[in-house]
Amino acid sequence: MAETKGMSAAQRVADIRQHIVKAQESPLAARSVTLLAASKSQPREAIAEAYAAGIRDFGENRVQEAAAKWGAIRADFPDIRLHLIGPLQTNKLREAVALFDVIQTVDREKLALGLAAEMRRQGRALPCYIQVNTGEEPQKAGVPPALAPAFIRSCRAAGLEVAGLMCVPPAGQHAAPHFALLARLAQAQGVAGLSMGMSGDYETAVRLGATCIRLGRTLFGGRP
Ligand SMILES: *Cc1c(COP(=O)(O)O)cnc(C)c1O
């Protein structure tokens, strides 16, 4: 990860965008890559700086923290898209569907059915990503790769818009095989979006076709 402390948010974003453009020289890269700011535990000032630097997509991990934080400041950033990038419990569906614009962590039948029902109830059809546990780690969220095709079909049958696949590769492993696996799954299922790549590996993710990279530390210059 590049050393970004001491740089302004605008400099950091410009620096990241340069790295993205370079990685887009890869033949597998997507033409357009959304730079999502993973803003967990970041205060309003940091969010405002990222916004001023052109960021319009923000990701939060916890429904409760996001509701408390963004409820008060959302009106100041009217044209942002708020993504849920952490686990969603079925008892938080109502709040999540009301607050978020994209749900990136759909990974089980009960959640998919609950989301579809709640979206109909609120009249809000949110794009969803299916989280895939590419490393098949027992403690990690996500559907196992082998079950992903059937799960994607059942999400679509339930009425969800499957906009993409999302993964968080195992810590301490090379991320590239995980990104490649996610890209293959998406292509085989006709899914357009690929949310993959974080501060340490986003260039690799872009080279392998990411359409959305989720950056925390390298974008905000650290985490409080
Ligand atoms: C925190 C987080 C990120 C960003 O991580 P960094 O390493 O700080 O860039 C991305 N995705 C998810 C799901 C996260 O929880």
The ligand as an SDF file (V2000), in Angstrom:
LIG
                    3D

 15 15  0  0  0  0  0  0  0  0999 V2000
  -13.1630   -2.0360    5.7510 C   0  0  0  0  0  0  0  0  0  0  0  0
  -13.5800   -2.6820    4.5030 C   0  0  0  0  0  0  0  0  0  0  0  0
  -13.0180   -2.3240    3.2680 C   0  0  0  0  0  0  0  0  0  0  0  0
  -11.8720   -1.3320    3.1540 C   0  0  0  0  0  0  0  0  0  0  0  0
  -10.7250   -1.8630    3.7400 O   0  0  0  0  0  0  0  0  0  0  0  0
   -9.3090   -1.0980    3.6180 P   0  0  0  0  0  0  0  0  0  0  0  0
   -8.3280   -2.1740    3.7500 O   0  0  0  0  0  0  0  0  0  0  0  0
   -9.2820   -0.1000    4.7210 O   0  0  0  0  0  0  0  0  0  0  0  0
   -9.2670   -0.4590    2.2890 O   0  0  0  0  0  0  0  0  0  0  0  0
  -13.5070   -2.9340    2.1320 C   0  0  0  0  0  0  0  0  0  0  0  0
  -14.4820   -3.8700    2.1830 N   0  0  0  0  0  0  0  0  0  0  0  0
  -15.0440   -4.2440    3.3450 C   0  0  0  0  0  0  0  0  0  0  0  0
  -16.1120   -5.2690    3.3230 C   0  0  0  0  0  0  0  0  0  0  0  0
  -14.6010   -3.6770    4.5360 C   0  0  0  0  0  0  0  0  0  0  0  0
  -15.1450   -4.0720    5.6930 O   0  0  0  0  0  0  0  0  0  0  0  0
  1  2  1  0
  2  3  1  0
  2 14  2  0
  3  4  1  0
  3 10  2  0
  4  5  1  0
  5  6  1  0
  6  7  2  0
  6  8  1  0
  6  9  1  0
 10 11  1  0
 11 12  2  0
 12 13  1  0
 12 14  1  0
 14 15  1  0
M  END
$$$$
